[in-house]
Amino acid sequence: MRRLILLLLLFSILTIAPTQAIIIEHELGSTYILWKWNCTNPNTTVNVSVDGETVMTNASCIGEYLLSNINENEMHMIKVVNTSNESDYATDTAQTLPPFSFFMILLLITFSLLMIVFATTSTTRIIASIFTLLFTAFTYKYSIYYASPLSYLLLFAFFFTFALMLVEVLRMLTSTIRRKPKWEEDFWNEWREGGGGL
C-alpha cells in the first residue's frame, strides 16, 4: 500500500507541469498594446524587448510596457527575460484591434441577418442562420473589447439563432418523412373516386 502511494506521488510530481516564473498579460486597443508582467520571485530583475529591440533593462519583476501610436491590426511580440537566468523567460504576441467602424459594420450585418432569420422560414431561415452564427461569433470576439455589455446580448443571439435553426431543420425533416410519395397519393385518390371498392 505504501509503495502504491509513493508511486502515485512520484507520478503526480513528474506529470505536473512546472509553473512559469514570469507571467505576461496584455490589454488591447486599436492603436496601443499594454503588456503587464509579474514574476514569482519579487527580487528578480528583467530585461524587456519588443519585436527584438530591447526597450527596458534591469526592470522590476512587476511592471508594464505601453506600445502606443501603432496601426490597427498590427502584431507585436514582447519578450521578458530574467537577468540572472536567461533560460527563464516568457513571450507574448498580441495584435491591435481593427478600427471601431469595422466593429460597427459587423454589428449592423449581424443584426440585419438576425432580422432575416426572424422574418423567414424554411430553407431561407436555415441559410440565414448559418451566416448569422458566423457573423455573431465574429462580432462577439470584438464586442468584448469595444462594448462588453453588448457581448452578452450577442451570446444570447448566437444560442437563440442556433435553436431556431435546429427547430427549423427538425420541422423540415419531420415534414419530409411524413409526406407520402406521389404514387401513393394518386393510388388513394383513385381508390376514393372509385367508391373505395376492391
C-alpha positions in Angstrom: 0.0 0.0 0.0 2.8 2.4 0.9 4.6 1.6 -2.4 1.4 2.4 -4.3 1.1 5.7 -2.6 4.7 6.5 -3.2 4.4 5.6 -6.9 1.3 7.7 -7.3 3.0 10.7 -5.6 6.1 10.3 -7.8 3.9 10.0 -10.9 2.0 13.2 -10.0 5.3 15.1 -9.4 6.6 14.0 -12.8 3.4 14.8 -14.7 2.5 18.2 -13.1 3.9 20.9 -15.5 6.2 23.4 -13.8 4.7 26.8 -13.2 6.1 29.5 -15.3 8.2 32.0 -13.3 7.2 35.0 -15.5 3.6 35.7 -16.4 2.6 38.2 -19.1 -0.9 39.6 -19.7 -1.9 42.2 -22.4 -4.6 44.8 -22.9 -5.5 45.8 -26.4 -6.8 48.9 -28.2 -6.9 49.9 -31.9 -3.7 51.9 -31.5 -1.9 50.5 -28.4 -0.9 47.3 -26.6 -0.3 47.4 -22.9 1.7 44.5 -21.6 1.9 43.7 -17.8 4.2 41.1 -16.4 4.7 39.5 -13.0 7.4 37.2 -11.6 7.1 34.6 -8.9 10.3 35.8 -7.3 9.8 39.5 -6.3 13.6 40.1 -6.1 14.1 39.3 -9.8 15.0 41.9 -12.4 14.1 41.5 -16.0 15.1 42.7 -19.5 12.2 43.5 -21.8 12.4 43.5 -25.6 9.6 44.3 -28.1 9.9 42.9 -31.7 13.6 42.0 -31.0 14.5 45.5 -29.7 15.4 46.0 -26.1 13.2 48.6 -24.5 13.9 48.1 -20.8 16.9 46.7 -18.9 17.1 45.6 -15.3 13.4 46.5 -14.9 11.3 45.5 -11.9 9.8 42.0 -11.8 6.3 43.5 -11.6 5.9 46.0 -14.4 4.3 47.1 -17.6 5.1 48.5 -21.0 2.9 50.5 -23.3 3.4 50.3 -27.0 1.4 53.2 -28.5 0.9 55.1 -31.7 0.7 51.9 -33.8 -1.6 51.0 -36.6 -4.8 48.8 -36.4 -4.4 45.1 -36.9 -0.6 45.2 -36.2 1.0 42.3 -34.5 3.8 42.7 -32.0 5.8 40.4 -29.7 7.2 41.1 -26.2 9.9 39.0 -24.5 10.6 39.3 -20.8 13.9 37.7 -19.7 15.2 37.1 -16.2 18.5 38.9 -15.9 20.0 36.3 -13.5 18.9 33.3 -15.5 18.4 33.8 -19.3 16.7 30.5 -19.8 13.9 31.8 -17.6 11.8 34.0 -20.0 8.3 34.5 -21.3 6.9 35.8 -24.6 3.6 37.1 -25.6 2.2 38.0 -29.1 -0.6 40.5 -29.4 -2.5 42.1 -32.3 -4.1 45.5 -32.1 -7.8 45.7 -32.8 -9.4 46.7 -36.1 -11.0 50.2 -36.2 -14.3 50.8 -34.4 -16.0 51.4 -37.7 -15.2 47.8 -38.7 -16.9 46.6 -35.5 -20.0 48.8 -36.2 -20.2 47.3 -39.8 -20.0 43.8 -38.3 -22.7 44.7 -35.8 -25.0 46.1 -38.5 -24.6 43.0 -40.7 -25.2 40.7 -37.7 -28.5 42.4 -36.7 -29.6 42.5 -40.4 -29.1 38.8 -40.6 -31.0 38.3 -37.4 -33.9 40.1 -38.8 -33.8 37.9 -41.9 -33.8 34.8 -39.6 -36.9 36.0 -37.7 -38.8 37.1 -40.8 -38.3 34.0 -42.9 -39.0 30.3 -42.7 -37.9 27.0 -44.3 -34.6 26.9 -46.3 -34.0 30.6 -46.2 -34.1 30.6 -42.4 -31.5 27.8 -42.3 -29.1 29.5 -44.7 -29.6 32.9 -43.0 -29.0 31.2 -39.6 -25.7 29.7 -40.7 -24.4 33.2 -41.8 -25.8 34.8 -38.7 -24.0 32.3 -36.4 -20.7 33.1 -38.2 -21.1 36.8 -38.0 -22.4 36.7 -34.4 -19.3 34.7 -33.3 -17.0 37.1 -35.2 -18.7 40.2 -33.8 -18.7 38.7 -30.2 -14.9 38.5 -30.4 -14.6 42.3 -30.9 -17.6 43.2 -28.7 -15.6 42.1 -25.7 -13.1 44.9 -26.3 -15.4 47.6 -27.8 -18.7 47.1 -26.0 -18.5 44.4 -23.3 -22.2 44.7 -22.2 -23.2 44.0 -25.8 -21.3 40.7 -25.8 -23.9 39.2 -23.5 -26.7 40.1 -26.0 -24.6 38.7 -28.9 -24.0 35.4 -26.9 -27.8 35.2 -26.3 -28.4 35.9 -30.0 -26.0 33.2 -31.0 -27.7 30.4 -29.0 -31.2 31.6 -29.9 -30.3 31.6 -33.6 -28.8 28.1 -33.2 -32.0 26.9 -31.5 -34.2 28.5 -34.2 -32.1 26.8 -36.9 -32.3 23.4 -35.2 -36.1 23.7 -34.8 -36.4 24.6 -38.5 -34.2 21.7 -39.6 -36.2 19.3 -37.4 -39.5 20.6 -38.8 -38.3 20.2 -42.3 -37.1 16.7 -41.6 -40.4 15.6 -40.0 -42.5 17.1 -42.8 -40.3 15.3 -45.4 -40.7 12.0 -43.5 -44.5 12.4 -43.2 -45.1 13.4 -46.8 -46.4 10.5 -48.8 -44.9 9.6 -52.2 -46.9 10.9 -55.3 -47.7 7.4 -56.5 -49.3 6.6 -53.1 -51.4 9.8 -53.1 -52.5 9.0 -56.7 -53.5 5.5 -55.7 -55.6 6.6 -52.7 -57.3 9.4 -54.8 -58.2 6.9 -57.5 -59.4 4.5 -54.8 -61.7 7.1 -53.2 -63.1 8.2 -56.6 -63.9 4.6 -57.5 -66.0 4.2 -54.4 -63.5 2.5 -52.3 -64.2 -1.0 -53.6 -61.6 -3.6 -54.4 
